[in-house]
Amino acid sequence: MIEGPEAAEQLRRTGFRGKVRDSAVDYFKAVSSGKDFPLATHVPQGQEEILLMHRLATSKGAIVMDMLSRELGREKLSAILKEFLRQHAGTSITWHDLQAAIEARSGTDIRWFFGQWFERTGAPEFDLSWKICGDRICGVITQPSPFYRATLEVELSGDGHSETEKMDVWSERSEFAFPAGFRVDQVAVDPYYKVLHWLPGFRPGSRAPD
């Protein structure tokens, strides 16, 4: 994003410069009101569903495509999409066509990514617990079923210092133990909101996260 990483994070979370409808908070408003469809498989019926699908695409869809670019590499995915659009200009395509093209040109099996983000509704909810284990920070990230596979950043902070580690989650319970060269008093999962997931402020009646 031209405005910089902080603005991009704000856009993902709650919207930027009033564009709430392009953000995660807008997607979860739709989910909480019972309005959610799989992006890749649902065929909208009528004007109301067409408008809803556009809303889901510009909120969840945009964030998930950003996540895919992190998974494959931004330059690689950009080149793949440009070539795909050039080859299929003026024609009708399916999600399977897009997935197959990305897999072929990237050499990466992304069936799991499309399956969990485009072919089903919803998003994960991560819960963190941690403690100090000598010179390491031990913890566990849990999530309810259906489980999501993701690479999460975990930020350790305290005494004016911070370090960011990465870990993979894919099941109900994922444990970690990270070394810390300073006194840690706070641990945060996905502090810059790079992975679409529920936050407490997204629940109905709660204050939206900043």
Phi and psi in degrees as GROMACS dihedral restraints (atoms count N, CA, C in turn):
[ dihedral_restraints ]
;  ai    aj    ak    al  type     phi  dphi    fc
    3     4     5     6     1   -61.6    20    10
    4     5     6     7     1   -34.8    20    10
    6     7     8     9     1   -71.1    20    10
    7     8     9    10     1   -12.0    20    10
    9    10    11    12     1   110.5    20    10
   10    11    12    13     1   169.4    20    10
   12    13    14    15     1   -63.2    20    10
   13    14    15    16     1   -34.3    20    10
   15    16    17    18     1   -66.9    20    10
   16    17    18    19     1   -40.5    20    10
   18    19    20    21     1   -66.8    20    10
   19    20    21    22     1   -37.7    20    10
   21    22    23    24     1   -64.5    20    10
   22    23    24    25     1   -40.4    20    10
   24    25    26    27     1   -62.9    20    10
   25    26    27    28     1   -44.5    20    10
   27    28    29    30     1   -61.3    20    10
   28    29    30    31     1   -40.3    20    10
   30    31    32    33     1   -60.9    20    10
   31    32    33    34     1   -43.6    20    10
   33    34    35    36     1   -63.9    20    10
   34    35    36    37     1   -42.0    20    10
   36    37    38    39     1   -74.9    20    10
   37    38    39    40     1   -64.6    20    10
   39    40    41    42     1  -128.4    20    10
   40    41    42    43     1     0.1    20    10
   42    43    44    45     1   100.5    20    10
   43    44    45    46     1   159.0    20    10
   45    46    47    48     1  -129.3    20    10
   46    47    48    49     1   131.5    20    10
   48    49    50    51     1    52.5    20    10
   49    50    51    52     1    46.1    20    10
   51    52    53    54     1    83.6    20    10
   52    53    54    55     1    -1.7    20    10
   54    55    56    57     1   -88.4    20    10
   55    56    57    58     1    64.5    20    10
   57    58    59    60     1   -62.0    20    10
   58    59    60    61     1   -32.0    20    10
   60    61    62    63     1   -69.8    20    10
   61    62    63    64     1    -8.8    20    10
   63    64    65    66     1   -98.4    20    10
   64    65    66    67     1    11.8    20    10
   66    67    68    69     1  -117.9    20    10
   67    68    69    70     1   171.9    20    10
   69    70    71    72     1   -63.5    20    10
   70    71    72    73     1   -39.2    20    10
   72    73    74    75     1   -60.3    20    10
   73    74    75    76     1   -34.7    20    10
   75    76    77    78     1   -71.0    20    10
   76    77    78    79     1   -39.0    20    10
   78    79    80    81     1   -60.3    20    10
   79    80    81    82     1   -45.3    20    10
   81    82    83    84     1   -72.4    20    10
   82    83    84    85     1   -22.8    20    10
   84    85    86    87     1   -64.0    20    10
   85    86    87    88     1   -42.5    20    10
   87    88    89    90     1   -63.8    20    10
   88    89    90    91     1   -44.2    20    10
   90    91    92    93     1   -60.4    20    10
   91    92    93    94     1   -45.7    20    10
   93    94    95    96     1   -65.3    20    10
   94    95    96    97     1   -24.4    20    10
   96    97    98    99     1   -93.6    20    10
   97    98    99   100     1     9.8    20    10
   99   100   101   102     1    79.3    20    10
  100   101   102   103     1    20.6    20    10
  102   103   104   105     1  -116.1    20    10
  103   104   105   106     1    91.3    20    10
  105   106   107   108     1  -151.9    20    10
  106   107   108   109     1   137.3    20    10
  108   109   110   111     1  -135.4    20    10
  109   110   111   112     1   153.2    20    10
  111   112   113   114     1   -63.9    20    10
  112   113   114   115     1   128.9    20    10
  114   115   116   117     1   -63.9    20    10
  115   116   117   118     1   -32.5    20    10
  117   118   119   120     1   -92.7    20    10
  118   119   120   121     1   -19.7    20    10
  120   121   122   123     1  -118.5    20    10
  121   122   123   124     1   -17.8    20    10
  123   124   125   126     1   -82.5    20    10
  124   125   126   127     1   133.2    20    10
  126   127   128   129     1  -103.7    20    10
  127   128   129   130     1   110.8    20    10
  129   130   131   132     1   -64.1    20    10
  130   131   132   133     1   140.3    20    10
  132   133   134   135     1  -114.6    20    10
  133   134   135   136     1   110.3    20    10
  135   136   137   138     1    90.9    20    10
  136   137   138   139     1   166.1    20    10
  138   139   140   141     1   -63.2    20    10
  139   140   141   142     1   -38.2    20    10
  141   142   143   144     1   -61.8    20    10
  142   143   144   145     1   -44.9    20    10
  144   145   146   147     1   -70.7    20    10
  145   146   147   148     1   -32.8    20    10
  147   148   149   150     1   -62.3    20    10
  148   149   150   151     1   -44.3    20    10
  150   151   152   153     1   -65.2    20    10
  151   152   153   154     1   -38.6    20    10
  153   154   155   156     1   -65.5    20    10
  154   155   156   157     1   -43.3    20    10
  156   157   158   159     1   -62.5    20    10
  157   158   159   160     1   -36.8    20    10
  159   160   161   162     1   -63.9    20    10
  160   161   162   163     1   -40.4    20    10
  162   163   164   165     1   -63.2    20    10
  163   164   165   166     1   -43.2    20    10
  165   166   167   168     1   -66.5    20    10
  166   167   168   169     1   -37.4    20    10
  168   169   170   171     1   -67.1    20    10
  169   170   171   172     1   -37.6    20    10
  171   172   173   174     1   -84.7    20    10
  172   173   174   175     1    -8.3    20    10
  174   175   176   177     1  -108.0    20    10
  175   176   177   178     1   -80.5    20    10
  177   178   179   180     1   -59.2    20    10
  178   179   180   181     1   -47.0    20    10
  180   181   182   183     1   -59.2    20    10
  181   182   183   184     1   -44.1    20    10
  183   184   185   186     1   -65.6    20    10
  184   185   186   187     1   -41.6    20    10
  186   187   188   189     1   -66.8    20    10
  187   188   189   190     1   -40.9    20    10
  189   190   191   192     1   -67.8    20    10
  190   191   192   193     1   -37.1    20    10
  192   193   194   195     1   -65.4    20    10
  193   194   195   196     1   -35.2    20    10
  195   196   197   198     1   -63.5    20    10
  196   197   198   199     1   -39.8    20    10
  198   199   200   201     1   -63.8    20    10
  199   200   201   202     1   -40.2    20    10
  201   202   203   204     1   -63.6    20    10
  202   203   204   205     1   -36.2    20    10
  204   205   206   207     1   -66.1    20    10
  205   206   207   208     1   -31.7    20    10
  207   208   209   210     1   -71.9    20    10
  208   209   210   211     1   -35.5    20    10
  210   211   212   213     1   -67.4    20    10
  211   212   213   214     1   -41.8    20    10
  213   214   215   216     1   -99.4    20    10
  214   215   216   217     1   -21.5    20    10
  216   217   218   219     1   107.2    20    10
  217   218   219   220     1   128.8    20    10
  219   220   221   222     1   -62.5    20    10
  220   221   222   223     1   -46.7    20    10
  222   223   224   225     1   -64.8    20    10
  223   224   225   226     1   -39.4    20    10
  225   226   227   228     1   -64.8    20    10
  226   227   228   229     1   -48.1    20    10
  228   229   230   231     1   -65.5    20    10
  229   230   231   232     1   -39.2    20    10
  231   232   233   234     1   -59.7    20    10
  232   233   234   235     1   -44.2    20    10
  234   235   236   237     1   -64.8    20    10
  235   236   237   238     1   -39.7    20    10
  237   238   239   240     1   -63.7    20    10
  238   239   240   241     1   -45.5    20    10
  240   241   242   243     1   -67.0    20    10
  241   242   243   244     1   -39.1    20    10
  243   244   245   246     1   -61.8    20    10
  244   245   246   247     1   -43.8    20    10
  246   247   248   249     1   -67.2    20    10
  247   248   249   250     1   -39.5    20    10
  249   250   251   252     1   -63.3    20    10
  250   251   252   253     1   -44.0    20    10
  252   253   254   255     1   -65.4    20    10
  253   254   255   256     1   -38.1    20    10
  255   256   257   258     1   -63.7    20    10
  256   257   258   259     1   -42.7    20    10
  258   259   260   261     1   -72.0    20    10
  259   260   261   262     1   -29.8    20    10
  261   262   263   264     1  -112.3    20    10
  262   263   264   265     1    16.6    20    10
  264   265   266   267     1   -57.3    20    10
  265   266   267   268     1   130.7    20    10
  267   268   269   270     1    79.7    20    10
  268   269   270   271     1     8.4    20    10
  270   271   272   273     1  -120.3    20    10
  271   272   273   274     1   166.7    20    10
  273   274   275   276     1   -92.3    20    10
  274   275   276   277     1   139.1    20    10
  276   277   278   279     1  -132.2    20    10
  277   278   279   280     1   163.0    20    10
  279   280   281   282     1  -112.9    20    10
  280   281   282   283     1   166.9    20    10
  282   283   284   285     1   -61.7    20    10
  283   284   285   286     1   -35.2    20    10
  285   286   287   288     1   -62.6    20    10
  286   287   288   289     1   -39.0    20    10
  288   289   290   291     1   -59.5    20    10
  289   290   291   292     1   -45.1    20    10
  291   292   293   294     1   -65.0    20    10
  292   293   294   295     1   -45.7    20    10
  294   295   296   297     1   -60.9    20    10
  295   296   297   298     1   -44.9    20    10
  297   298   299   300     1   -62.5    20    10
  298   299   300   301     1   -40.0    20    10
  300   301   302   303     1   -66.8    20    10
  301   302   303   304     1   -42.4    20    10
  303   304   305   306     1   -64.1    20    10
  304   305   306   307     1   -42.4    20    10
  306   307   308   309     1   -65.2    20    10
  307   308   309   310     1   -43.3    20    10
  309   310   311   312     1   -64.9    20    10
  310   311   312   313     1   -42.8    20    10
  312   313   314   315     1   -84.6    20    10
  313   314   315   316     1   -21.0    20    10
  315   316   317   318     1   -97.2    20    10
  316   317   318   319     1   -17.3    20    10
  318   319   320   321     1    68.6    20    10
  319   320   321   322     1    26.0    20    10
  321   322   323   324     1  -126.2    20    10
  322   323   324   325     1   134.6    20    10
  324   325   326   327     1   -80.1    20    10
  325   326   327   328     1   109.3    20    10
  327   328   329   330     1  -114.2    20    10
  328   329   330   331     1    22.0    20    10
  330   331   332   333     1   -58.7    20    10
  331   332   333   334     1   -37.6    20    10
  333   334   335   336     1   -63.5    20    10
  334   335   336   337     1   -37.9    20    10
  336   337   338   339     1   -68.0    20    10
  337   338   339   340     1   -49.7    20    10
  339   340   341   342     1   -64.0    20    10
  340   341   342   343     1   -37.5    20    10
  342   343   344   345     1   -61.3    20    10
  343   344   345   346     1   -45.8    20    10
  345   346   347   348     1   -85.2    20    10
  346   347   348   349     1   -27.0    20    10
  348   349   350   351     1  -100.9    20    10
  349   350   351   352     1   -29.8    20    10
  351   352   353   354     1  -110.2    20    10
  352   353   354   355     1   -23.3    20    10
  354   355   356   357     1  -104.8    20    10
  355   356   357   358     1     2.9    20    10
  357   358   359   360     1  -140.4    20    10
  358   359   360   361     1   164.0    20    10
  360   361   362   363     1   -87.2    20    10
  361   362   363   364     1   170.5    20    10
  363   364   365   366     1    85.7    20    10
  364   365   366   367     1  -171.5    20    10
  366   367   368   369     1  -159.2    20    10
  367   368   369   370     1   161.2    20    10
  369   370   371   372     1   -75.4    20    10
  370   371   372   373     1   163.6    20    10
  372   373   374   375     1  -130.5    20    10
  373   374   375   376     1   117.9    20    10
  375   376   377   378     1  -102.8    20    10
  376   377   378   379     1   138.2    20    10
  378   379   380   381     1  -122.1    20    10
  379   380   381   382     1   134.6    20    10
  381   382   383   384     1  -116.7    20    10
  382   383   384   385     1   137.0    20    10
  384   385   386   387     1  -135.3    20    10
  385   386   387   388     1   143.4    20    10
  387   388   389   390     1  -151.8    20    10
  388   389   390   391     1   163.6    20    10
  390   391   392   393     1  -155.8    20    10
  391   392   393   394     1   164.3    20    10
  393   394   395   396     1   -86.4    20    10
  394   395   396   397     1   126.9    20    10
  396   397   398   399     1  -120.4    20    10
  397   398   399   400     1    81.2    20    10
  399   400   401   402     1    67.2    20    10
  400   401   402   403     1  -118.6    20    10
  402   403   404   405     1   -97.2    20    10
  403   404   405   406     1    17.7    20    10
  405   406   407   408     1  -127.8    20    10
  406   407   408   409     1   158.9    20    10
  408   409   410   411     1  -107.5    20    10
  409   410   411   412     1   117.0    20    10
  411   412   413   414     1  -103.7    20    10
  412   413   414   415     1   144.5    20    10
  414   415   416   417     1  -166.6    20    10
  415   416   417   418     1   178.7    20    10
  417   418   419   420     1  -144.8    20    10
  418   419   420   421     1   139.7    20    10
  420   421   422   423     1  -111.9    20    10
  421   422   423   424     1   125.5    20    10
  423   424   425   426     1  -116.3    20    10
  424   425   426   427     1   158.5    20    10
  426   427   428   429     1  -150.3    20    10
  427   428   429   430     1   146.3    20    10
  429   430   431   432     1   -79.5    20    10
  430   431   432   433     1   160.9    20    10
  432   433   434   435     1   -71.2    20    10
  433   434   435   436     1   147.0    20    10
  435   436   437   438     1   -75.2    20    10
  436   437   438   439     1   137.2    20    10
  438   439   440   441     1   -77.2    20    10
  439   440   441   442     1   147.5    20    10
  441   442   443   444     1  -113.8    20    10
  442   443   444   445     1   144.2    20    10
  444   445   446   447     1   -96.3    20    10
  445   446   447   448     1   130.2    20    10
  447   448   449   450     1  -161.3    20    10
  448   449   450   451     1   155.0    20    10
  450   451   452   453     1  -102.4    20    10
  451   452   453   454     1   117.4    20    10
  453   454   455   456     1  -110.2    20    10
  454   455   456   457     1   142.7    20    10
  456   457   458   459     1   -86.4    20    10
  457   458   459   460     1   140.1    20    10
  459   460   461   462     1  -123.9    20    10
  460   461   462   463     1   117.9    20    10
  462   463   464   465     1  -100.9    20    10
  463   464   465   466     1   125.0    20    10
  465   466   467   468     1  -101.4    20    10
  466   467   468   469     1   132.0    20    10
  468   469   470   471     1  -144.0    20    10
  469   470   471   472     1   155.3    20    10
  471   472   473   474     1   158.6    20    10
  472   473   474   475     1   152.3    20    10
  474   475   476   477     1    53.8    20    10
  475   476   477   478     1    35.2    20    10
  477   478   479   480     1    76.4    20    10
  478   479   480   481     1     9.5    20    10
  480   481   482   483     1  -118.8    20    10
  481   482   483   484     1   159.5    20    10
  483   484   485   486     1  -153.9    20    10
  484   485   486   487     1   147.1    20    10
  486   487   488   489     1  -138.3    20    10
  487   488   489   490     1   146.0    20    10
  489   490   491   492     1  -119.8    20    10
  490   491   492   493     1   124.8    20    10
  492   493   494   495     1  -110.7    20    10
  493   494   495   496     1   166.8    20    10
  495   496   497   498     1  -123.6    20    10
  496   497   498   499     1   146.2    20    10
  498   499   500   501     1  -148.4    20    10
  499   500   501   502     1   152.2    20    10
  501   502   503   504     1   -97.7    20    10
  502   503   504   505     1   136.9    20    10
  504   505   506   507     1  -122.5    20    10
  505   506   507   508     1   148.0    20    10
  507   508   509   510     1  -158.5    20    10
  508   509   510   511     1    -1.3    20    10
  510   511   512   513     1  -137.5    20    10
  511   512   513   514     1  -172.2    20    10
  513   514   515   516     1   -62.6    20    10
  514   515   516   517     1   -33.1    20    10
  516   517   518   519     1  -138.7    20    10
  517   518   519   520     1   124.5    20    10
  519   520   521   522     1  -129.2    20    10
  520   521   522   523     1   119.8    20    10
  522   523   524   525     1   -96.7    20    10
  523   524   525   526     1   153.8    20    10
  525   526   527   528     1  -142.7    20    10
  526   527   528   529     1   157.8    20    10
  528   529   530   531     1  -148.2    20    10
  529   530   531   532     1   105.5    20    10
  531   532   533   534     1  -111.3    20    10
  532   533   534   535     1   137.6    20    10
  534   535   536   537     1   -69.4    20    10
  535   536   537   538     1   148.3    20    10
  537   538   539   540     1  -137.4    20    10
  538   539   540   541     1   123.9    20    10
  540   541   542   543     1   -92.2    20    10
  541   542   543   544     1    14.5    20    10
  543   544   545   546     1  -150.3    20    10
  544   545   546   547     1   168.9    20    10
  546   547   548   549     1   -74.8    20    10
  547   548   549   550     1   118.5    20    10
  549   550   551   552     1   -94.8    20    10
  550   551   552   553     1   128.9    20    10
  552   553   554   555     1  -121.8    20    10
  553   554   555   556     1    -0.4    20    10
  555   556   557   558     1  -150.8    20    10
  556   557   558   559     1   137.9    20    10
  558   559   560   561     1  -128.9    20    10
  559   560   561   562     1   130.0    20    10
  561   562   563   564     1  -128.2    20    10
  562   563   564   565     1   139.0    20    10
  564   565   566   567     1   -95.0    20    10
  565   566   567   568     1   130.5    20    10
  567   568   569   570     1    48.8    20    10
  568   569   570   571     1    59.7    20    10
  570   571   572   573     1   -62.8    20    10
  571   572   573   574     1   -23.1    20    10
  573   574   575   576     1  -106.5    20    10
  574   575   576   577     1    14.6    20    10
  576   577   578   579     1    49.8    20    10
  577   578   579   580     1    61.2    20    10
  579   580   581   582     1   -91.8    20    10
  580   581   582   583     1   -15.2    20    10
  582   583   584   585     1  -119.0    20    10
  583   584   585   586     1   127.2    20    10
  585   586   587   588     1   -61.6    20    10
  586   587   588   589     1   123.6    20    10
  588   589   590   591     1  -162.2    20    10
  589   590   591   592     1   162.0    20    10
  591   592   593   594     1   -66.7    20    10
  592   593   594   595     1   141.6    20    10
  594   595   596   597     1  -122.9    20    10
  595   596   597   598     1   155.1    20    10
  597   598   599   600     1   -53.8    20    10
  598   599   600   601     1   -36.9    20    10
  600   601   602   603     1   -71.3    20    10
  601   602   603   604     1    -7.9    20    10
  603   604   605   606     1   -85.1    20    10
  604   605   606   607     1   -10.4    20    10
  606   607   608   609     1   -74.3    20    10
  607   608   609   610     1   148.0    20    10
  609   610   611   612     1   -55.1    20    10
  610   611   612   613     1   134.3    20    10
  612   613   614   615     1    84.6    20    10
  613   614   615   616     1    -4.1    20    10
  615   616   617   618     1  -101.3    20    10
  616   617   618   619     1   164.3    20    10
  618   619   620   621     1   -78.1    20    10
  619   620   621   622     1   129.1    20    10
  621   622   623   624     1   -62.7    20    10
  622   623   624   625     1   142.5    20    10
  624   625   626   627     1   -64.9    20    10
  625   626   627   628     1   150.4    20    10
